[in-house]
């Protein structure tokens, strides 16, 4: 399983749990909808942050691989 799929699965699980917790909590409909929107926005921010981290790591791996290829070609 790739890192992206794992991150997406975790984020989806957290979002589903948060929404179910809010829906079953005793609160007015207006308050519940506000909480759902707030949790959604937080989840989107968290997912974007995770994706930025993964993207940064992938870029670092690409640069390292390019250096290794250049070193290998230089030795050949």
KALINTA-V50220 format. One record per residue. N is the residue number from 1. BURIAL is I if it has 24 or more other C-alpha atoms within 12 Angstrom, else O. D_FIRST is the distance of its C-alpha to the first C-alpha in whole Angstrom. Layout:
BEGIN
n & burial & d_first
N & BURIAL & D_FIRST
N & BURIAL & D_FIRST
END
This chain:
BEGIN
n & burial & d_first
1 & O & 0
2 & O & 4
3 & O & 7
4 & O & 8
5 & O & 7
6 & O & 7
7 & O & 10
8 & O & 11
9 & O & 11
10 & O & 13
11 & I & 15
12 & O & 16
13 & O & 16
14 & O & 19
15 & I & 21
16 & O & 21
17 & O & 22
18 & O & 25
19 & I & 26
20 & O & 27
21 & O & 28
22 & I & 31
23 & O & 31
24 & O & 33
25 & O & 35
26 & O & 38
27 & O & 39
28 & O & 41
29 & O & 39
30 & O & 39
31 & O & 38
32 & O & 35
33 & O & 34
34 & O & 35
35 & O & 32
36 & I & 30
37 & O & 30
38 & O & 30
39 & I & 27
40 & O & 25
41 & O & 27
42 & O & 25
43 & I & 22
44 & O & 22
45 & O & 23
46 & O & 20
47 & I & 18
48 & O & 20
49 & O & 20
50 & O & 16
51 & O & 16
52 & O & 19
53 & O & 18
54 & O & 14
55 & O & 17
56 & O & 19
57 & O & 17
58 & O & 16
59 & O & 20
60 & O & 20
61 & O & 18
62 & O & 20
63 & O & 23
64 & O & 23
65 & O & 22
66 & O & 25
67 & O & 27
68 & O & 26
69 & O & 27
70 & O & 30
71 & O & 31
72 & O & 30
73 & O & 32
74 & O & 35
75 & O & 35
76 & O & 35
END
